Amino acid sequence: MSENTDQSGGGSPFSDDAEKEVVQQAGRTDKDGASVGHFTLTPASDTRSKELLCDVRPIIPVIFLPGVMGSPLVNTETGDEMFFAPETDGLFGKVGALPALLGLWFKGASTREKLFDPTQAAVTPFGPVSAGKHEKDAEPDQYVDEKEAIRRGWGSVYRSSYQPMLAWLQEQLNEPMHLGKHKGPWIAGDPDGKKWALKPLLDTEPADYGALGVGAQGRGQAIAKDSEVFKHFMKYQYRVYAIGYNWLQSNEKSAQQVIDGTDFKDKKTGKTARLMGIKEIIEENHSGKAIILTHSMGGLVARMAIAMHGGADLMHGVFHNVLPATGAPIAAKRFRTGGGSEGGVNGFINGALLGSDADEFVAVAANAPGPLELLPMPDYHNGEAWWIFSRLDGTPVMKFPKEGSAYKEIYANTKWYGLVPEESVSLLDPAGIVKKRLDDLGRGDTVLSNFQALMGDVVTANQNKIKNKYHDRTYISYGDGALLPKGRATSSNESSKPAIEKGKELDELLAWGTVIWKGNVPAGVTEEELRAARFLGEKHDDSHTGTLRVHLDSRNVTIEFEVQKVAKLPPGSDAPDPEKNGIIAGDGTVPAWSAEAPAYGLEGGAANGVQMVFDQGGYVHQESYNHPWARWALLYSIVQIAQDAPEPKC
């Protein structure tokens, strides 16, 4: 129902019964919290009563934080676009993104470093906005007009991936009932399992949508239609906001800006805008606190806001989706390969967006604290080794981290097996930007020492400080491979109806759990010998796309290593076997080992504050919020988080 829908029920305004009729129109909540309506004047002969239905419930703001590359960035010096993710929601779908991707594919390392300079980047609130309904057969009525959507920050997040969810959420949170009857996904499932889950939100067990028996609430309980939990939720109205951020800079810095807000001025048009922060949003709604929703790296921003900036007191609770809770090895792999060798369409897309080889990837990532913070954290997979060099049969010869420090053993290590070998230091600053800044400072720092110091800050100042740190009311959902029945019957009562919702196949949802380099290492070669190997000094010693050649002087033999370039199952296997190739289930980007970390933690139990964890599947990382299972967990979690709000006075 649109906020301005006529509820008269028909009939002529000039009939004998006109005086008995009442025309009701639902109001829209203005930015100051008041109910407003837009009316069309009628002739004096129309004597029907006119009523504006005002929603006097207090407001709880719901604020969304996007993932990496999920906010449009502009250059603060020139006003030029720095990065706007290619839109895929137009007439031509994903094909419509092709021109933008092709343009990025042909940008070299030096160009990329100049283009994606974190010190000159700012999120713009004037990104593309589409605030209307997004379902195929929906009426075009909007729950939030585009001007209001921009004011609420929707333009600061990626339109194609996020805004359909924001518009959907604005409707569902505020209209669980109509004229005394429950409506929509709250009470009805989608028989096809495409637009919504097969089962409704109300009276359905959370275990059916992946709730694990961990966390303070365990598997949780179904929310009954007449429960006090649901009644309390409905005593509030909900206003959906978004806060984008400069994902190239440190997530710690973004966390502060997300709390405080930022001013933006478009250098080209002169337009100015305020991208409100959590504090301002709370103040304009007189709500005291807000509900926070995150996607991917947005969860790290929220966790740093909580752990380092006192943000917990501003939040009723947090819902994380596809959170790389302890980082992802794919970020390290790309330092040696780029994204272009990852196979098929994904290889093209990742190569275009992230850099086709190590040269193009490192030029940006090595100078961008935000992406660096996605590297595996000290507690990734409970500290087990994830950077592995093995024989062709899979037998490991070297495994890192071995002594508990990925920083010393991998990130700052300039040996041939480190993240950036000595021979590849030039990749850190192909445009000379960093060197010029360091020279201007006059402290004698080198580009390499600057990178090592930056990595030290990433690990010590930021990653370590959010280890197992979550809000006291945290709910989490993530992808763990293909969609499988959870706590429900596996067959449908009617053969024509699906037994489970639609989802991607496992082949599209694999991720790097470890990074394994396999090589023709002779029998008897020890770890000590392999560590002492060296590049021969030839260009093809390191392809920068995943192939290395090193020489063992002790045996006068050359060994060629190749990394697992594509996330796929081992030959002859129908299930992941990480011992063979390092590939495990996930969402195509974040491995389940990282995503599930809040559920199991270093002590074998859920991290403090984690209430419920939904182990799901069937959705790819970037499109996760469009899947019925993720949306089911989202609505359920918001209802639960809203219980933190006090009983309204009105």
Protein Blocks (a to p, Z undefined) as FASTA:
>chain_A
ZZkbcfklpajfkbmklmmpccdddddddfkopacdddddddfklmcdcdddddfbdcdd
ddddddehiaccddfklopafbdcddfkbmnlmmlmmmmmmmmmmpcfklmmmmmgfklg
ccdfkbccdfbdfbfklcfbdfbdfklmmmnommmpcfklmmmmmmmmmmmmmmmbgehi
aehjllpccfklmmpcfbdfbhpafklnopacedjklnopaddfkbmklmmmmmpccddd
dddddfkbcfklmmmmmmnopadddfknopacddddfklmmmmnonopacdddehjlmmm
mmmmmmmnopmmmpgbdcdehiafkopfklmmmmmnojmlngpjllmmmmmmnopblmlm
mmmmmmmmklmmmpccfkgghhpafbdcddfkopafbdcdfkopaklmmmmpcbfklmbd
fklmmmmmmnommmmmmmmnonopafklmmmmmmmmmmmmmmmmmgoiacfbdcddddeh
jaddehiafbdfblkbcfbdcdddfklmgccfbdcddddddehiafklmmmpccehiakl
pgonopacdddfklopacdddddfbgcddehiabdcfklnopacdehlacfklmmmmmno
mnopacehiabdcddehiafklmmmpfklmmmmmmmmmmmmmmpccdfZZ
